[in-house]
Every structure is written in structure tokens, then in C-alpha cells.
Amino acid sequence: EIANLRKSEKSYGIEEQDNTKNVLSQNTPNPTNSTTTIECIIDIHFSEASIAVYDLNGLQLAEYPIYHNGKNTISIKTNEFKPGMYMYSLLVDGKLIDTKRMVITSK
């Protein structure tokens, strides 16, 4: 029965999806007081991608474009921000992929 269902899926136009996904990792170190690194993996099929940093009111403070598919590493100098909690998001082709928290401490 399972084999028959699999055959019928293909006849109805249901395709198996590619397992390649966009992934956002937690910044390291976190908390930080000087520089932090954010890694992400971008699917091979994209036109535009970036990591945006927001304050807790939702105001976008910075945006870091991503130009390559695969694994990417963004380094952020946190002295550009006041000590506090921030959110950062991975945006791919205008869609929000994931959001994480980043804590910046004073020196």
C-alpha cells in the first residue's frame, strides 16, 4: 500500500522537496562586548539575503548583506551598539527565516 501511495503522489504532481534549507545560527560569543560572529547557511536558490539587527522596539539598526550561497559568516563590531538586548534576523528573498537574540554588555 505504501509503495502504491508513493507512486500515486508522483502522478498527482507532488514532488519531493529539496532538503537544502536556510539556517540561522546563534551568535558567538553571546553575551559579547566587542565582536560577535553570526553564521548562516543560505540555500542555493536565492536572489537576495541579509542579516538585520533590531532593537527590542523593532527598529532596524543595521543590515549586513549576504552575497553567497552556502555557509556564511558575518562579523559584527558590537561597539556600534549600546549595551542591551537585540534581535537579529535572517531574511531571504523578502521572507523572514529565523530570529535570534544577542546580548551586548559594557566593557
Legacy VTK file of the C-alpha trace (Angstrom):
# vtk DataFile Version 3.0
C-alpha trace
ASCII
DATASET POLYDATA
POINTS 107 float
0.000 0.000 0.000
2.814 2.438 0.856
4.513 1.767 -2.467
1.234 2.448 -4.264
0.771 5.723 -2.371
4.271 6.842 -3.322
3.550 6.087 -6.977
0.242 7.989 -6.820
1.967 11.052 -5.258
4.080 11.421 -8.369
1.066 11.022 -10.634
-0.700 13.908 -8.817
2.312 16.187 -9.275
3.575 16.112 -5.689
7.341 16.363 -5.825
9.795 15.594 -3.091
11.221 18.832 -1.746
14.932 19.585 -1.702
16.303 19.224 1.833
18.553 22.279 1.410
17.336 24.968 3.796
18.215 28.418 5.032
19.569 28.271 8.590
20.496 30.990 11.095
22.873 30.130 13.966
23.231 31.729 17.378
25.894 34.434 17.508
29.127 33.643 19.352
30.143 34.736 21.842
26.850 35.687 23.407
26.875 37.829 25.502
29.615 39.899 23.916
31.258 43.270 24.446
33.477 43.722 21.383
32.908 41.497 18.350
30.483 38.693 17.645
30.115 36.249 14.771
26.867 35.084 13.182
26.850 32.074 10.883
24.115 31.160 8.448
23.560 28.725 5.638
21.803 30.001 2.527
20.018 27.756 0.056
21.495 27.652 -3.415
18.355 29.244 -4.869
18.128 32.861 -3.691
18.277 36.357 -5.136
18.707 38.494 -2.035
19.698 37.724 1.555
20.775 39.666 4.625
21.040 39.630 8.394
19.265 42.566 10.031
19.768 43.726 13.625
16.828 45.225 15.550
16.325 46.786 18.955
13.558 45.417 21.186
11.140 48.016 19.784
11.555 46.510 16.315
13.623 49.386 14.923
16.152 48.102 12.388
19.615 49.334 13.406
21.859 47.605 10.874
21.748 45.285 7.880
24.522 43.029 6.622
24.060 41.721 3.058
24.894 38.132 2.167
26.177 37.587 -1.344
26.978 33.859 -1.485
25.036 30.672 -1.027
26.247 28.001 1.361
27.846 28.761 4.722
28.358 32.460 5.502
29.961 34.186 8.476
29.133 37.779 9.447
31.377 39.554 11.953
29.792 42.448 13.847
31.668 45.046 15.874
29.316 45.467 18.793
30.770 48.836 19.840
28.364 50.248 17.223
25.513 49.400 19.647
24.689 50.404 23.206
24.785 47.648 25.843
21.487 45.757 25.894
19.482 43.013 24.210
18.988 42.930 20.454
17.315 40.674 17.932
18.810 39.657 14.600
17.021 38.018 11.709
17.916 36.150 8.558
15.938 37.477 5.591
15.991 35.608 2.277
14.117 36.863 -0.769
11.954 39.098 1.407
10.966 36.295 3.794
11.861 36.079 7.466
13.680 32.785 8.033
14.577 32.954 11.722
15.289 35.398 14.552
17.724 35.055 17.466
18.678 37.169 20.497
22.022 38.858 21.018
23.188 40.432 24.284
25.785 43.202 24.261
27.459 44.029 27.558
29.514 47.044 28.574
33.281 46.650 28.633
LINES 1 108
107 0 1 2 3 4 5 6 7 8 9 10 11 12 13 14 15 16 17 18 19 20 21 22 23 24 25 26 27 28 29 30 31 32 33 34 35 36 37 38 39 40 41 42 43 44 45 46 47 48 49 50 51 52 53 54 55 56 57 58 59 60 61 62 63 64 65 66 67 68 69 70 71 72 73 74 75 76 77 78 79 80 81 82 83 84 85 86 87 88 89 90 91 92 93 94 95 96 97 98 99 100 101 102 103 104 105 106
